[in-house]
Amino acid sequence: METTGQTTVGNEIPTLTKTAYMPIDPDTRNVIHTDDYARDFGMRGALIGGSTLLSYILEMLYGYFGEKWLYHGRIKVSYIGGGAINGDVVTTHGLVTALEPEEAGTRVKLDVWMENQAQDKIVVGEASCIR
C-alpha cells in the first residue's frame, strides 16, 4: 500500500452521518421537491436537493482536509438510486484511491459516496485535495 503521513491508499477517511433535511416549500418552482409531485413519479416523497446532499459530503471532506480543502479541493459527483427524503439517515464515505505528488504537496484522490439507511448508494463520485 502507498502511504503519505497518515494517509494510505485503500483506507477510508472518517465518515459523517446525518439525518437528511430540507424545508419543503409547496410553492417551489422545482416541483420534484414537493411530496405530491414526487410521489406521482414513484418517489417516496419530496426529494432533498442535490446541493444539500453535496454539502454533507463537502463537510466530511473539510473535516478531513481542513482549510486546504477550500483552496485545493476538487469534486465531481452523480446522483443515483432515488435520492433522499426528509428523515433519511445518510452516511458519507471517502476511500483513498491514489496519492500523487504535485508541486504544492501530495494530491490525495478519493472515491466518495453517500448511502441511505438501507445502505443504498445515492451519491457517487470522485474528490481530491492536496494534503
PyMOL commands that set and color helices and strands:
alter all, ss='L'
color gray80, all
select helices_A, chain A and resi 31-33+35-40+50-65+68-72
alter helices_A, ss='H'
color red, helices_A
select strands_A, chain A and resi 3-4+7-8+16-19+74-79+89-102+105-115+121-130
alter strands_A, ss='S'
color yellow, strands_A
deselect
rebuild
show_as cartoon
